């Protein structure tokens, strides 16, 4: 896709950027828009492949480990001198009834999806406050608004991301820093197809106004917008990237 320099001269970090999902798509779109991109993921082999394909710098990071999160931000600033945009894409899902859900399953989803977003946002905001500028874009989900069977842990985590986004935005508004989120409904990529039944995917797609899932780059475009100066008066917002109303 041809860029329009929306992120020209900005240093952008994207978590969970390996593979073929939203993370790698937003990293690609940010680079196309002129950004200096740092990609991160816990899976080092896939991360190296993604970084090579995009021609960008990579820093491995498990968002459940505070030391690694700090190293991600510090490594970015050491290499490029600043951090302008943090895109928190890391999340973990799964399908399990509350009746059968174990504590460790619940806690793992919340630790990656909600706590990981908190850790990365906190580390990024501390650097951005020093700079006096910056933007954070979090990846939430429409299940933070909608009920869906078997998604209690994931929905609770994503609803938490939404509330966290709104409150964090207020904490740093006086510093000229923005914090927003996107809430995709259904974005199709190979990993999702592996962990979700074809029947459920067909049902979810049929509920969309366009009768199909979003492509990852369609979600990435909205994240790039929120990261750019075109969204200069938006903060504490959660934008639905969906063709059906919550």
Secondary structure as UniProt FT lines:
FT   TURN            6..9
FT   STRAND          11..14
FT   HELIX           22..32
FT   TURN            33..34
FT   STRAND          36..39
FT   HELIX           44..54
FT   STRAND          57..58
FT   TURN            63..64
FT   HELIX           66..80
FT   STRAND          85..88
FT   TURN            98..100
FT   HELIX           103..110
FT   HELIX           111..115
FT   HELIX           116..131
FT   STRAND          134..139
FT   HELIX           142..144
FT   TURN            149..150
FT   HELIX           152..172
FT   HELIX           173..175
FT   STRAND          177..184
FT   STRAND          187..188
FT   HELIX           190..195
FT   HELIX           198..207
FT   TURN            209..210
FT   STRAND          214..215
FT   HELIX           216..227
FT   HELIX           229..231
FT   TURN            232..233
FT   STRAND          238..241
//
